Amino acid sequence: MPLRVVQSCRIGLRSSSSTLNHHARPLTTLQSRTLQTSLTSTPPVSSGQSFGGARTATTVSTPRFVKIVECGVRDGLQNEPNTVSVETKLELLERLANAGLRAIESGAMVSKKAVPQMATTAEVLRGLKPHTGVAYPVLVPNVKGLENLLQLLKSIKEGDGGREAVDEIAIFTAASDSFNKANTNKSVADSLIELEKVTQLALDYKLRVRGYVSTVITCPFEGKVRPKRVKEVGKALLDMGCYEVSLGDTVGTGTSETVTALMDEVAIALPMNKIAVHNHDTYGMAVANVLTALKYGVRTVDSSVAGLGGCPFSPGATGNAATEDLVHALHGAGYETGVDLRKLVATGEWISEVLGRRNESRAGRGWSARWRREETKKAA
């Protein structure tokens, strides 16, 4: 059944009906060449104290540019079994920005008990040295989380010469009730009601809002998820004020066939320049599924350096697409990312060593081995 909450959201909503994308099939070569994608669309803002506007992520309006949203610091590290120090997180943020990434999730205002790795988000934001043109979004689950973030941002601004720590938040729900209840203890419909309140408050403070939809292919509890359901949830997030919605294959079961079916449905009602994809690599299909989504005009992709991550509510799910693998594939296919692959690979090697774990990026391991061989030859 369609979500009732989609029809009930009335306050300060933005309809996406005037910008519908009616491509029901992948773009032709001609369409791909002429597509001018605006990667980040500025959302409407209301009056109120401003914490935003200082460092919106750099945008590039070209059909061959793909914006990468780096999720390793948040989505990746939150699943690590051992505590990761604030100093390590800050250095990782710095290295990623130096590698050319322009959107890097910096933390989450969530329960310290439920997600202990995110308990130091406040300290990370206080110590963050933001780069111009780089966005550092923070994940926010509810109104209370946003209120805590706003209080923190005010404290940082007053105590650090007016420094704007972040200008963007991310909110999240799912396409399946069972997963959403396991994750937030709310049904999808109830979570959308809460998230509308979060979004409106964030916009009042001139914070940009990005939305996530989890389990867009399959749910670990319910099995296959209907693409129509994903479309409905995505539209609800756009209508309440999200400038972009990221569709997450949380379990990582997506294939070319299921991603095509999903994008066919989503493209009927949602503008592709406001859709991103977030593919976990459980079955080794993440990068291939990203390339399938790009055929529909998607130009924003989430990933995690060194393939960090997983999902506590989806047993066996591995991390997001490794950023190194993604950049390698995109550059090889003729896309631009603005990312320095050598610096990115070095960052993946460094964080893997710090965490004492294997680097899950195959491209990262491959390029590292190649560059070491080349350096050895030069030194001989």
N, C-alpha and C positions, 0 to 999 in steps of 0.2 A: 504494500500500500504506500502511496506517496506520503511524505512526511508532513504531518499537520503543521508542524512548526514553521515550515517554509512559508505557508500561507498566513501564519499568525504574526510574523515579524513585520512590524509597521513603522517603528520609530527610527527616523534617520536612515532609511535603507537606500541603497543604490541599485536600481534595476539594471541587469546586464542585457535586457532584451534589445536595446538599441545597438548593441555591438555583437550580436550573435554571429558565430562562425558556422556557416552551413556546409563546410567540407565534410562529407560523410566518408570520404576515402582519402588515402594519402595524397599529398600535393603532387601535381605533375611537375616535370622539370621546369616548365615555364612559370608555374605558380610559385615554385620554390625560389626561383631567381628574383621574382618581383615582390615576394613577401617582405614587407618592412615591419619587423616585429619590435614593438616597444616593450622592453624587458621588464621595466618597473613603472607602473602607472601610479601617479600620485593620488592617494585617496582624499576624499573630502575631509576637512577638519572643522571642528567647532571651536568656539571660544573657550579659553581656559589657560592655565599655566602651561607653557611649552617646555618639553624636554626633548623635542625632536627638531629636525630640520638642519642639523649641523653636518651630518656625514652620510647622507643617502648614498647607497652603493652606486658606483659609476655605471652608467648605462651606455650601451652601444646599439645604435639602430642600424643593423645590417643583418640580412638573412643568413650570413655565414658565421655570425657570432653566437656562441652559446655561453650563457652565464652559469657559473657553477656556484652553488651554495654549499659551503663546506660545513659538514655536520660532525666532524670528528671530535671536537672539543666537548660537545654536548652529547649528541646521540651515540658517539663512539665511546667516550670515557665513562659514561654513566653505567656501562655494563661491566667495567673492569672490577675484578674481585678485590683488588688491593687499593688502598687509598692513594690517590694521585695528588701530589702537593700543589698548592697554589702557584708556586714558582714554576713548576713544570707546565701547568696550564697556561700561564702568562707567556712563557717562552714559546710554547706551541702556537699560541695566537700570533705572536710576533713573527715567527718563522713562516707561517701560512700567509700572512699579509705581505711579507717580503717576497714570497714566491709569486705574488700577483693575484691572489684570491681577493675578491672584493665584497664577499658576503660570507661571514664566518660566525656561526652560532657560538655564543660565549658562555651560556649556562642556562639554568632553569630555576624558576621560583617555585619549587615543588617541596613536598614533605621530605625533611631530612631523614626521617625514619624509613620512608619508602624508597628513596633514592639517595643514599648517603654520599655518593660521589658528587652530587650537586649541592651539598651542604655548604660548600665554600664559594658559591656564586657571588655573594656580596663582596668577599675579599678579592675575588678575581676582578670584579667591576671597579673596585676601588684602586686596584693596582694596574688596570689596563691603560696602556699608552696608545690611544687610537690613532690610526693612520687616516689621513684625509682621503675621502672617497671610499672608505671601507665601512660597511655596516656590520654591527655586532649584535644581531637579534638575540633576545632572551625568550625562552619558552615559558609561557604562563598558562596554568591549567584552569584558573577560576578568578573571580573578582578579588578574593582575598590575596591571591598571589600577585595580582596586578597592583593592588593597594600597597603591598609590601615593596614591590619594585619601585613604585612612584615615590614612596618615602625614602628609599635608598637613593634614587636618582637626585632627589632634592638635597639630601645630605651631601652627596658627592659634589653637586653643583655649588652649594654654599661653601663647602670646605676646600675646594680645589680651583678657585679662581674662575668659577662659571663653567667648568668643563662639562661637556655633554658626554656622559658615559655611553649611552645607547640611544638610538632614535627609532627602534623597531622591536616589536614583539612577535612571537609566533603562538598561535592557539591550535588546539588539536581535538579531533574527534575521530570517529571511525565509520565505516560503512556497514558494520555488523554490530548488533546490540550486545551479543555475548562478549566480544572482545572489549567493547567500550565499557561494559560493566566491570570486567576484570581489571581494566586500566584506570577507570575513574569512578567506578561505582554508580554510574548513571547510564540510562538508555541513550541512544543517539539523539532522540527527540529532546530529552531533558538536557543533554549536554549543549545542544544548539541554543536552547533558551538561555542557559548560563553564559555561553560564549557571545551571544548578542550583547549582553550587558558588559562583558569584558571589552568587546570591540568598541562599543560606544564610549566607554570611559577612556580607552586608549586614544581614540580619535579626539576626544575633548582635550587631551594633553598633547595633541599633535604627534602622537606616535603612530608609525605605520604598522599595519597588521597583516601578517601572512598566515594563511590557514593550512592545516594538514588534515588529510583524510587517510586513515590507516586501513589496512585489509581491503584493498581495492580489487584484488584478484581472488584470494581465498582467505578464510578466517580459520584459525587453528581449532575453533570450537564448532563452527557451523558449516565449514566446507566452502564450496563455491559461492562467490558473491555476485549478485546480478549487477551488470554494468549500469542499469537504470538507477539502481539504488545509489551508486557512486555519483552519478550525474545529479541526483536530487540533493545529496549532501553537499556536493561541491557548489551547486547553485545557491544553496542556503548561505554558505560562507561568503560567497561573492556578494550576495544581496545585502548581507549585514555590514559590509564595508571592507572585507579583505581585499587587498590590492592584487593578491595572487593566491592560488590554491595548489598545494603540492599533493599529488596522488601517490600514496605509498603502498608498494607491494611488500607489506610487512613480513610475510612468511617467505617470500622469495620464490614462489612457485610459477611466476609468470613465464610465458613463452611468447613467441611471435604471434601465434594464433590468439591467445587470450588477451594480449596487449592490444592487438588490432581490434578485437571485438570491443574492448573497453573504450579505445579512442574513437571508434566509429560512433558509439553511443554518446560519449562526452562532447564530441565535435558538433553534434546536432544542436545543442543548446548553450554551450559555453565557449567564450572567446579563447582561442588557443594562445594568445599572447598573455593570458592571465593564468595559464595552466603550467605547472611544473611536474616533474616525475621524480620519485624517490624509490629506487629499486634495491632491495636487499639481494645479496649474491649467494643465497643458500644453495642453489642448484647450478651456479656458474653462468646464469643467464642475464645478469644485471646489465652489462654493457650492451649486449645484443638487444635487450628490451628498450634501452635508452635510444638506440639507433632507430628502432621501429617507431618510437614516439616522435622523434625528430621529423619523420616523414609527414606528420600531421601539422607541423608548424610549431611544435613545442620548442622553446629556446631557453628554458631554465631547467637545470638538472641538479639534484642533490647528490652528494657523495661524501665519503669519509676517508681521510688520508690513511694509508696503510690498511684500508679495509676494516678499521676499528668499528666495533659495535656488535649489535645483536638485539634481541628483544626478550625481556623476562617473561612476557605473556605468550610467547610463541616458541616453545621448546625446539631447539635445533636450529633456529634461524640464526644466520651469521650476520656479519656487519653489512653496511651499505656498500654500494659499488665503490671500489677503491678509487680515490681521486686520481692516482697515477694511471690506473688502467683506463679510466675515462678520458683523461687528457691525451694519453697515447692514442686511443682509438679516434677521438675527435680530430686531433691534428692530422692523423693519417687519412681521415676521410675528407680533409679540406676545410674543416671548421676552425674558427679562431676562438680562443678562450682567454687570452691575456695572461696565461699562466706560464711561468718559467719551469719547464719540466725538470731540469737538472736540480733546481732549488727544491722543488716539490719532492722529488725522489729522495734527496738528502734528508728532508724533513721526515719522510716516512721511515727511513732507516733509523734516524735519531730517536723518534718516539717509540719505535718498536724495541730498540735497545733499552731505553729507559724503563719501559714497562716489563721487560724481560719476556717478550713474546715474539712469535714469528711474525714477520712482515707478510700480511696477507695479500699484498699487491704483487701479482705476477709480473706486470710491466715494470714495477719498481725494482723487483729483484733482478729482472733481466737487464734493465738499463744499468743498474749498479755494477753487475758483473762485467758488462761490456766496457763501461768507463774505467773500471779498475784494470782490465786487460790493456786498454789503450794507454793508461798512465804507466803501467809496468813496461810496456814497449818503449815509451818515450824515455823512461829512466834508464833503460838498458844501454 
